[in-house]
Amino acid sequence: MNKKSIKNIIRKGGVKKGFTLIELLIVISIALILMSFMLPKFNGYMTKAKDLKAENEAQQIYTAAMASYGERGGKFAEEEIERDIENLVGNVSGLSASISSEILTIKFTLDNKQYSLIIDPKENNYELSPTKDITGEENGGV
């Protein structure tokens, strides 16, 4: 046999080229099974990212509130605090502030969840806790 006749045999079906449908379906099903193992991890990462985003927003609001506290001679001015926060941080969704016995409580909304930020200037710290999401489901504190 010469080289041309071997090539003709190979082209006429002696050697198969490509994959069968069954082989492709098996590879796709294995890939889908492996991806299903990773899905819960990605959901956990998304939750951690949202929590970190809320903590970052709270830190910025806290810094702006304490700057306002310092500018006003060691007092929170209820009528000025929201304006000062928006000037220093930018537009904060659902921002509201209230003062009770030198403790400032700020509520804001982020990613369809409402948070409560309690600032104690005497202790120079804050506490962040999610209060509820937009649909109204109650959440526990952090």
N, C-alpha and C positions, 0 to 999 in steps of 0.2 A: 504494500500500500504506500502510496505517496502522500505528501503533506496535503494536497488538495482534497483527496478523498477523505482524509481524517477530518478536515474542516467541514466538509459537506455532511459527514455523519453527525458531528457535534451540532451543526446548525439544524439538522432535521429532527432533533429531539433526543439525541443520544445523551446530552448533558443538559440539565435544567438550569435556567437562569432565573434569579429572583426568589421571592418567598411565596409560600402558599397562603391562602386566606386564613387557615387555621393557625399557622405560625404567627401571623400578624395579630390575630385576635388574642392569642396567648400572651404575646409581649405587651399588648395594650392593657390586658386585664392585670398583669403583674405590676405594670406602672401605676394603674389606678389603685391597686391595693396598697402599694408603697406610699402613694400620695395621701390615702385615707389615714395612714398612721401619723402623718405630719400635720393634718388639719387641726387637731386639738392644741398642738404646740403653737400654731400660728394664732389661734384665738387667745391663748394665754399671753402671747406677745402683744397682741392688740390691746388687751386689758391693761397690761403693764404700761404700755405707751400712753394710754389715756390717763392713767393715774399719774404718770410722770408729767404729762402736759398740765394737769390740774395743779400739781404741786409747784410747777414752774410759774404758772399764772398767779398762784397764791403768794409765792415769794416776791414777785414783782409788785403785786398790790400791797403787800406788807411793807416793802421798801418805800413805796410812794406814800403810804399812810404815815409811816414814821418820819418821812421827810416833811410832810405837812404838820405833823405833831411838833417837830423841832422848830419849824418856821413860826408857829403860833405860840411859842413860849411854853411848851410843855402841856398843851391842851389840844384836844380834838374839837374842831369847830364843825358841828353837824351840817351846817349849811354850806360849808366849803370843802368838806372831805371828798365828796363824790367828784366835784370839779377838779380838785387837785389830783386825784387818782387818774381821771381820764386825761388830764394834761400830761402826766408823767408816763402812764402806761399805754394810753391809746384807748380806743373804744372797747369797753368791757361790756359784754352782753348781760343784761338783767342786773346791773349794778344797783345795789341799794345799801345804805349805811345807816346804822343806828348806834347811839351811845347810851350806855347805862352804867353809872357809877365808875366812870373813867375806863370802862372796857368797851372797845369798839367792835361791833359785829357787822361784818360785810357779807352780803349775799351776792353771788354772781352765778351765771349760767355758762357752762362749757360742755360741748358735745352732748346736748340734750339732757344734761344733768345739772341740778342746782347744787351749789356748794355753799357752805357757811364757813366764814373765816373769822375767828375770834382773836382779837389782838389785845394783849395786856401790856401796856407801855411800861408799867412799873417793873414787870419781870422781863421785859424786852424779849418776848416770844409770842408765838401765835399757834393756833390749833386749827387745822383744816378738817372738815368732815363733810361728806356728801349728805345732803338732806333728802332729796328726792329727784327722780328723773321727770322729764316733761310729761310723761303719761300719768304721773301721780303715784307711782309705786314708792313706798318708803324704803330707805336704805339705812343700815346701821352706820355708826361712826367708824372712822378709820383708826 
